[in-house]
Amino acid sequence: MGFKGHARAFAATALAGICVLTLSVGMRPAAAQDMVNALDLTSDDFTKADMSRADIEAGLAKLKAGETLDLSGKRLNGLDLSGLDLTRTRLQAARLNNANLKDAKLDGVVLDAAWALKSDFTNASFIGASLFQTQMMDARIDGANFSHAMVGADMSRATLNGARFDNARILNEAGVRIAFSFPDSFQVRKNLDGHYEHVKPAVRSTWPNLDDDLEYGDSPDD
């Protein structure tokens, strides 16, 4: 990645960090929206793409055993990446706003500090992925699988109906007190297949806060 790419990745990571650390002191969802409104969502960083789907597919095809396609900081806004196997990519601080990732496979992928406002992750797989300070506000995440993932994303106003969180590590907004459990307010239930799933749209107030009494090894049934 060139100097501009590194600079863009650093800026995106820093901005996401500011958002999450500010929100960790109790900012309401409305205030979070105000912060987003302060950004220029019509700028190139939120609307343009540095690559096409074909470029990504070509990059993946050229990978040798053990290699990863580093898309950190890349602008991938608005792309149709539905159904792609992206498990050999790195998407830290990438821009995926208004992108279509239906049925995409993102198992084990680092999406920390990525921006994915209003994107479609319906039935996407995030097994074992890392989503710390990931901005997924207003996204469609119905049926997605976050089993064994580290989830510290802002999913305010996202739809998460039927999304699975089996053994996921839910982080609070400051990224501390990792817990292998779900707070009652997170509205997770065990379905007929024995999987834990989300049943209501997420809002920021449903995430654990610094005072939550959550310990390692807790289960949603406790």
N, C-alpha and C positions, 0 to 999 in steps of 0.2 A: 504494500500500500504506500502511495506517495505522500509527500508532505501535506498536501491538501486533504487527503483522506484521513491522515492521522489527526490533523487539526479539527476536521469536522467531527470525528469520533470523540475527541476530547471535549469539544464544545457540547455535543449532545449528552455525553456522560455527565458533565458538570451541571448542565441545565436540569437533567433528570434528578440529579442528586439534590439540587436546590429545592425542586418541587417536593420530593419525598421527605426530606428533612424538615422542611417548613410545615408540611402537612402532619408530621408526626406529633406536633404539639397541640393537635386538636382542631385543626382547620376543618370547617364543615364542607360537605360536598359542593354547596353553592359557592364557597370561597375558592375551592379547587377549580370550579368552572370559570370563575373570574380570572384565575391565574392563566388558564388556557386561553381565555378571551384576550388576554394581554399579548399573546403571541400572534405573529402574523402567519396564520394558517394558509394564506394564499401564496406565501413565498415559495421559492424553488425547493427549499429544504423539506417542505411539507407536501409538495405537489409533483415534483419532477422525479425521474428515474435515471440513474447513471448507467443502468444495464437493462437488457430485455430478458424475458424468460429464456429465449434461445441462447443468450450469452451465459446465463447461469447453467443451463443444461450442458452447454459445450464445456464450461469450466469443470463441472462435475465429471463429465466423461473423460477428461484428461487427468484426473487425479490418480496417483499411484497408491499402492497399498499403504495405509496409515496416514495419508495426507488429508488435509482439510481445506476446503475452499473458504478463505477468509473474506467475508462480506461485511466486516465490522465498519460501521460508519457510512456504509453505502446507502444512497437514496434509491429505494425500491418502491416508491410510492405508486399506488394505483396499478401495480402489476398483477396479472393473473398467474398465480403460482399454485393454483389448485391441483391437488393430487400429486405434487412433487415430493420426492424423497429428499429432504434437506438435512438428513442426519449427519452428513459429512460437511456441514457448513458451520461457520461461526457468524452470528448475527448481533454481536454486542454493539449497542448504540446505532444499529441500522434504522432506517426510516421505512416503515412498512404501512404508512397511513393509507387508508382506503384501498388496501390490497386484498386480493381474493386468495385466501389460503385454505379453502374448503378441502377437507380430506388430506391436507398436507401432513407429512411425517416429519416431526421436529424432535424426535426422541433424543435426549442427551444434548440438545443444542443450547448454547449460551445465548440468551436473549436479554441479558442484563442491560438496562438503560436504553432498550430499543423503544421506538415510538410506533404504535400501531393503532392510532385513533381511527375509529369507525371501520376497522378491518373485519373481514369475515373469516373466522377460524372454525366454522361449523364442522364438527366431527374430526377436527385436527388432533393429532397425537403429540403430546408433550411429555411422554413418559421419561422421567429422569432429567428433564430439562431444567435450566436455571432461569428464573424470571424475577430478578431483583431490580427494583426501580424501573420496571417495564411499564410503559404507559399504554393501557389498553382500554381507555375510556370510550364508551359508546360502541364497543365492538360486539360482534355476534360470535359467541363462544359456545353455543348450544352443542351438547353431545361431545365436547372435547374431553380428552383423557389426560389428566394431570397426575396420574399415579406416580408416586416416588419423586415427583418434581419438587423443586424449591420455589415456592410461590410467594413473592413479595411485590406483586404488581398492583397498579391502580386500575381496578375494573369497575369504576364508578359508572353506573347506568348501563353496564354491559348486560347482555342476556346470557345466562349460564344454565339454562334449563337442561337437566340431564347430564351435565358435565361431571366427570368422575374425579375424585380426589383420594383414591385409595393410597394410604401411607404417604400422602404428600406432606411436605414440611411447610406449614403456613407461617410466614413471617409477619410480624407487625410492621407498621409503617416506618419505624426507625431501623428495621433490619435486625432487631435483637429478640431474645427470648424465643428461639426456634422451638416449635412444638409439633409433636406428631399427633395432633388432635385438631378438632374443629370446635370453635365456640358455638354454643347453642344458637346465637343470633346469626350464625353463618348459614343456617337453614340447610344443613346437610342431613340426608337420611339414607338408610340402607335400602336398596331396591330389592326386588324379588330375586335377582341374581346374586345377591350378597355384596354388591359393590356400593361404595358410598358415592352419592351424587348430590349435586346442588339442585335445589328445587325452586329458588326464587332469584330474581335479578340481584346482583351484588351492588351494594352501595358502600362507600368508604366507612361508614359507621359500623359495618359488620365485621371489620377486621379486628383482631385482638389488639388491645392497647397495652401500655407498659404495666398496668395494674392487674392484667389478667393472670389468674393463678393457673398457668399451664406448665406442665412438666413433661420431660421426655418420657415416651412410653404411654402417655395417655391415649385413650381411644375415644371415638365419638360416642360410644355407648356408656362411658363413665359418667 
